[in-house]
């Protein structure tokens, strides 16, 4: 009840307060990210033996960030900082190939802790300003990020040195903390469909598109796409293509002008929701390959056509 009242007061008075934890292996760039967010400049740092803590204001939210040292002798003490955490940040060094599995193991151990269950996870893929780093797709696969369940998560490429992507990541985390996942009881009602939904998402992620974005968008307005194979991935790609080529205004017009040809009983609220979510994901994430497959790999939650809308709307508003 106290947390509920706190949330309501935050909405009424325009500022919410959150406690976040920054974790990751030593030398990943945790402290550099903390002070890039706090001071908006690159700060020379030394290895953190204990912790650093700073409070900053961002997007009408007050965020207290605990940066805990990542050396192997300190990691057993991480659990002492878990209590009260509302958002988890895990930092990966995109050039530390040898310790990627070690990062995966440490992150998964934390995600299994009761005090950290279901809270949103922001993964900073740091040091992208340096050449010859790991590809994001490789990190997603090797760390098995697509297997993370019952949790909003986001992989944000960034450079603590230049500042690229750092604030975009925090913006996502604040939004995720403001709109937490449904309660366990809500999630459990769809438990029987989890395996099927995961398999479908994996299939969509591996799907190859033959047409160019322009050809695909043109087929949509000419009604040359197949109504029988028109699925959620098709809708996401249509919105993504139009946003990239024509912008938001034309996307809204074209989608609503033509969607009824492919789908019966188009839900206006849900359609606006997907346009908004995809538009935000395009703005908030950097996609070096600038293709649809890369966009999906960085935003796999968008393929969850059932549970993602339920984090924002009650079922009666989106299910007809």
C-alpha positions as CSV (number, residue, x, y, z in Angstrom):
1,X,0.0,0.0,0.0
2,X,2.8,2.4,0.9
3,X,4.5,1.9,-2.5
4,X,1.1,2.4,-4.3
5,X,0.5,5.7,-2.4
6,X,4.1,6.8,-3.2
7,X,3.4,6.1,-6.9
8,X,0.2,8.1,-6.9
9,X,1.8,11.1,-5.1
10,X,4.6,11.0,-7.6
11,X,2.2,11.3,-10.5
12,X,0.3,14.1,-8.7
13,X,3.3,16.3,-7.9
14,X,5.3,15.5,-11.0
15,X,8.3,13.8,-9.6
16,X,8.9,10.1,-8.7
17,X,11.8,8.7,-6.7
18,X,13.6,5.5,-7.7
19,X,16.5,3.5,-6.4
20,X,18.7,1.8,-8.9
21,X,21.7,-0.5,-8.7
22,X,24.6,-0.4,-11.2
23,X,26.3,-3.8,-11.4
24,X,28.8,-5.5,-13.7
25,X,32.3,-6.8,-13.9
26,X,35.3,-4.6,-12.9
27,X,36.5,-2.2,-15.6
28,X,33.2,-2.4,-17.5
29,X,32.6,1.3,-17.1
30,X,30.0,1.4,-14.3
31,X,31.4,4.5,-12.5
32,X,32.1,6.3,-15.8
33,X,28.4,5.8,-16.7
34,X,27.3,7.0,-13.3
35,X,29.2,10.3,-13.6
36,X,28.3,10.7,-17.3
37,X,24.7,10.7,-16.1
38,X,25.3,12.9,-13.1
39,X,27.7,15.5,-14.6
40,X,27.2,14.9,-18.4
41,X,31.0,14.7,-18.9
42,X,33.7,12.1,-18.9
43,X,35.4,11.6,-15.6
44,X,38.6,9.8,-15.0
45,X,37.9,7.1,-12.4
46,X,39.7,4.5,-10.3
47,X,38.6,1.0,-9.5
48,X,35.7,1.1,-7.1
49,X,36.5,-0.8,-3.9
50,X,33.2,-0.3,-2.1
51,X,30.5,1.8,-3.8
52,X,29.6,5.2,-5.2
53,X,26.1,6.7,-4.7
54,X,24.7,9.7,-6.5
55,X,21.2,11.1,-6.8
56,X,20.2,12.9,-10.1
57,X,17.1,14.3,-11.6
58,X,16.1,13.1,-15.1
59,X,12.7,13.4,-16.9
60,X,10.9,14.6,-13.7
61,X,12.2,11.6,-11.8
62,X,14.7,11.6,-8.9
63,X,17.0,8.6,-9.3
64,X,19.4,7.4,-6.6
65,X,22.1,5.2,-8.3
66,X,24.3,2.8,-6.4
67,X,27.4,1.9,-8.2
68,X,28.9,-1.2,-6.6
69,X,32.5,-2.4,-7.2
70,X,32.8,-5.4,-9.6
71,X,36.0,-7.1,-8.6
72,X,35.7,-10.8,-7.9
73,X,36.3,-10.5,-4.2
74,X,33.6,-7.8,-3.8
75,X,30.9,-9.6,-5.8
76,X,29.8,-11.9,-2.9
77,X,28.8,-8.6,-1.1
78,X,26.5,-7.5,-4.0
79,X,23.4,-9.0,-2.3
80,X,23.7,-6.6,0.6
81,X,22.7,-3.8,-1.8
82,X,19.6,-5.5,-3.3
83,X,16.9,-4.5,-0.8
84,X,14.6,-1.7,-2.1
85,X,16.0,-1.7,-5.6
86,X,13.5,-0.7,-8.3
87,X,15.6,-0.8,-11.4
88,X,18.7,-2.8,-12.2
89,X,21.5,-1.7,-14.5
90,X,24.1,-4.2,-15.7
91,X,27.1,-2.9,-17.6
92,X,29.0,-5.0,-20.2
93,X,32.3,-4.1,-21.7
94,X,31.8,-4.7,-25.5
95,X,35.5,-5.4,-25.8
96,X,35.9,-7.9,-23.0
97,X,35.3,-11.0,-25.1
98,X,37.1,-13.3,-22.7
99,X,34.8,-12.5,-19.8
100,X,31.4,-12.4,-21.6
101,X,30.4,-15.7,-20.1
102,X,31.4,-14.5,-16.6
103,X,29.2,-11.4,-17.1
104,X,26.3,-13.7,-18.1
105,X,26.7,-15.9,-15.1
106,X,26.9,-13.0,-12.6
107,X,23.9,-11.3,-14.2
108,X,21.8,-14.4,-14.2
109,X,22.7,-15.0,-10.5
110,X,21.3,-11.5,-9.7
111,X,18.2,-12.0,-11.8
112,X,17.4,-15.1,-9.8
113,X,17.5,-13.2,-6.4
114,X,14.0,-12.8,-4.8
115,X,14.6,-9.1,-4.1
116,X,15.3,-8.4,-7.8
117,X,12.6,-10.4,-9.4
118,X,10.5,-8.7,-12.1
119,X,12.2,-5.3,-11.8
120,X,13.3,-3.8,-15.1
121,X,16.8,-4.5,-16.4
122,X,18.8,-2.0,-18.4
123,X,21.9,-3.5,-20.0
124,X,24.5,-0.9,-21.0
125,X,26.7,-2.3,-23.9
126,X,29.6,0.0,-23.2
127,X,32.6,1.3,-25.1
128,X,31.1,1.3,-28.5
129,X,33.4,4.2,-29.4
130,X,36.3,1.8,-29.6
131,X,36.9,-0.2,-32.8
132,X,36.5,-4.0,-33.2
133,X,34.2,-4.6,-30.3
134,X,31.6,-7.3,-30.0
135,X,28.5,-7.2,-32.2
136,X,25.3,-6.6,-30.2
137,X,23.6,-9.6,-31.9
138,X,26.5,-11.8,-30.7
139,X,26.1,-10.5,-27.1
140,X,22.4,-11.1,-27.1
141,X,22.9,-14.6,-28.3
142,X,25.8,-15.6,-26.0
143,X,24.2,-14.0,-22.9
144,X,20.9,-15.6,-23.8
145,X,19.0,-12.4,-23.3
146,X,16.0,-13.5,-25.2
147,X,15.5,-16.2,-22.5
148,X,14.9,-13.6,-19.8
149,X,11.3,-14.1,-18.5
150,X,8.8,-12.0,-16.5
151,X,10.9,-8.9,-16.7
152,X,11.2,-5.8,-19.0
153,X,14.8,-5.6,-20.3
154,X,16.6,-3.4,-22.8
155,X,20.1,-3.6,-24.3
156,X,21.5,-0.1,-24.8
157,X,24.7,0.4,-26.8
158,X,26.6,3.3,-25.3
159,X,29.9,5.0,-24.7
160,X,30.5,6.5,-21.3
161,X,33.4,8.4,-22.9
162,X,31.5,10.2,-25.5
163,X,28.1,10.0,-23.8
164,X,26.4,8.3,-26.8
165,X,23.4,6.2,-25.7
166,X,23.9,6.7,-22.0
167,X,20.9,9.1,-21.4
168,X,18.7,7.1,-23.8
169,X,19.2,4.1,-21.6
170,X,18.2,5.9,-18.4
171,X,15.2,7.3,-20.2
172,X,14.1,3.7,-21.0
173,X,14.7,2.6,-17.4
174,X,12.6,5.4,-15.9
175,X,9.8,4.6,-18.2
176,X,10.0,0.9,-17.4
177,X,10.0,1.7,-13.6
178,X,6.9,3.9,-14.0
179,X,5.1,1.1,-15.9
180,X,6.1,-2.2,-14.1
181,X,5.2,-5.6,-15.3
182,X,1.7,-7.0,-14.3
183,X,1.5,-8.8,-10.9
184,X,2.4,-12.5,-10.8
185,X,-1.3,-13.4,-10.8
186,X,-1.8,-11.6,-14.1
187,X,1.3,-13.3,-15.6
188,X,0.3,-16.7,-14.4
189,X,-3.0,-16.6,-16.3
190,X,-1.0,-16.7,-19.5
191,X,1.5,-19.3,-18.3
192,X,0.1,-22.0,-20.6
193,X,0.9,-19.8,-23.6
194,X,4.5,-18.8,-22.6
195,X,6.2,-21.6,-24.5
196,X,4.2,-21.1,-27.7
197,X,4.8,-17.3,-27.5
198,X,8.5,-17.7,-27.0
199,X,8.8,-20.1,-30.0
200,X,6.8,-17.7,-32.1
201,X,9.1,-14.8,-31.1
202,X,12.2,-16.8,-31.9
203,X,10.8,-17.7,-35.3
204,X,10.0,-14.0,-36.0
205,X,13.5,-13.0,-34.9
206,X,15.1,-15.4,-37.4
207,X,12.8,-14.6,-40.3
208,X,14.5,-13.2,-43.4
209,X,12.8,-10.4,-45.3
210,X,13.2,-10.4,-49.1
211,X,11.8,-7.0,-50.0
212,X,13.4,-3.7,-49.3
213,X,11.7,-1.4,-46.9
214,X,10.4,0.7,-49.7
215,X,9.0,-2.3,-51.6
216,X,7.3,-3.6,-48.5
217,X,5.7,-0.3,-47.7
218,X,4.5,0.1,-51.3
219,X,2.9,-3.4,-51.2
220,X,1.1,-2.5,-48.0
221,X,-0.7,0.5,-49.5
222,X,-1.4,-1.3,-52.8
223,X,-2.9,-4.2,-50.8
224,X,-0.5,-6.6,-52.3
225,X,0.5,-8.3,-49.0
226,X,-1.2,-11.6,-48.1
227,X,-4.0,-11.3,-45.6
228,X,-3.6,-14.9,-44.7
229,X,0.0,-14.4,-43.5
230,X,-0.5,-11.0,-42.0
231,X,0.7,-11.3,-38.4
232,X,2.0,-9.2,-35.6
233,X,5.5,-9.1,-37.1
234,X,4.1,-7.8,-40.3
235,X,2.3,-5.0,-38.5
236,X,5.5,-4.1,-36.6
237,X,7.5,-4.0,-39.8
238,X,4.9,-1.9,-41.6
239,X,5.0,0.7,-38.7
240,X,8.8,0.6,-38.6
241,X,9.2,1.0,-42.3
242,X,6.8,4.0,-42.5
243,X,8.4,5.7,-39.5
244,X,11.8,5.3,-41.1
245,X,10.7,6.5,-44.6
246,X,7.8,8.9,-44.1
247,X,7.7,9.9,-40.4
248,X,5.1,9.6,-37.7
249,X,2.2,11.6,-39.3
250,X,2.2,9.7,-42.5
251,X,2.6,6.4,-40.6
252,X,-0.6,7.0,-38.6
253,X,-2.5,8.0,-41.7
254,X,-1.4,5.1,-43.9
255,X,-1.7,2.4,-41.2
256,X,-5.3,3.4,-40.3
257,X,-6.3,3.9,-44.0
258,X,-5.1,0.5,-45.0
259,X,-5.1,-1.9,-42.0
260,X,-8.8,-2.8,-42.3
261,X,-8.0,-4.4,-45.7
262,X,-5.9,-7.0,-43.9
263,X,-7.5,-7.3,-40.5
264,X,-11.1,-7.5,-39.3
265,X,-12.1,-5.5,-36.2
266,X,-9.0,-3.3,-36.0
267,X,-8.5,-2.1,-32.4
268,X,-7.8,1.6,-32.6
269,X,-6.3,1.9,-29.1
270,X,-4.0,-1.1,-29.7
271,X,-2.9,0.2,-33.1
272,X,-2.0,3.6,-31.6
273,X,-0.2,1.8,-28.9
274,X,2.0,-0.1,-31.3
275,X,2.8,3.0,-33.3
276,X,3.8,4.8,-30.1
277,X,5.9,1.9,-28.7
278,X,7.7,1.3,-32.0
279,X,8.3,5.1,-32.5
280,X,9.8,5.4,-29.0
281,X,12.0,2.3,-29.6
282,X,13.3,3.8,-32.8
283,X,14.2,7.0,-31.0
284,X,15.6,5.4,-27.9
285,X,17.8,2.7,-29.4
286,X,20.7,3.1,-31.8
287,X,20.6,0.4,-34.6
288,X,24.0,0.5,-36.3
289,X,22.8,-1.8,-39.1
290,X,19.7,0.3,-39.6
291,X,17.7,-2.7,-40.7
292,X,14.5,-4.3,-39.3
293,X,16.2,-7.5,-38.1
294,X,18.6,-5.4,-36.0
295,X,15.8,-3.4,-34.6
296,X,14.0,-6.5,-33.5
297,X,17.1,-8.0,-31.9
298,X,17.5,-4.8,-29.9
299,X,13.8,-4.6,-29.0
300,X,12.6,-8.2,-28.7
301,X,9.9,-7.2,-26.2
302,X,8.0,-5.6,-29.1
303,X,7.2,-9.1,-30.5
304,X,5.3,-9.9,-27.3
305,X,1.9,-8.9,-28.8
306,X,-0.1,-10.0,-25.7
307,X,1.8,-9.3,-22.5
308,X,3.4,-6.0,-23.5
309,X,0.1,-4.1,-24.0
310,X,-1.2,-5.5,-20.7
311,X,1.6,-3.6,-18.9
312,X,-0.1,-0.3,-20.0
313,X,-3.8,-1.1,-20.4
314,X,-6.4,-3.2,-18.7
315,X,-7.5,-6.2,-20.7
316,X,-11.0,-4.9,-21.4
317,X,-9.6,-1.9,-23.4
318,X,-7.5,-4.0,-25.8
319,X,-9.2,-7.3,-26.2
320,X,-12.3,-7.3,-28.3
